[in-house]
Amino acid sequence: MVKVSVLYPNGETARFDMKYYCDFHVPLARAKFGAALKGVEVDRGLAGATPGSRPAFIAIGHLYFDSVEAFQASFGPHSEALIQDIPNYTNVEPDVQISEVVMPLDLATGR
C-alpha cells in the first residue's frame, strides 16, 4: 500500500479553508480517483514540537492506493481539475510525498 501525502506548509500569510477542503475538494478527489482510492485522512496542524510554536504544516491530506502506478493512473486524467481547485481553499503551494506504508496501525491491537 502507498500513501500520497499532500502537505500544505504553514506561514504568516498561509490561508486554508478546512471546510471547503473536506466538503468539496476531498469528495471531488474521491469521485475522480474512483475505486483506485482506498482511503483518505485529513490532518489539521495544531502545533510544532516546541510548546507554543506554529505547526510546520497548516494541513495534510493523506490518500491511500494499492501502488504508485494505481495512484498515477487515477491522478493523471484528473490532475488539471484537482490542481485548478487548489486556489479555492488555500494560497500555499502544497508539497507531495509518496510513501510506502511499511507498518500500518491496527487500531484493534494498537500495533
Secondary structure by P-SEA (a helix, b strand, c coil): cbbbbbbbbbcccccccaaaaaacaaaaaaaaacccccbbbbbbbcccccccccccccbbbbbbcccaaaaaaaaaacaaaaaaaccccccbbbbbbbbbbcccccccccc
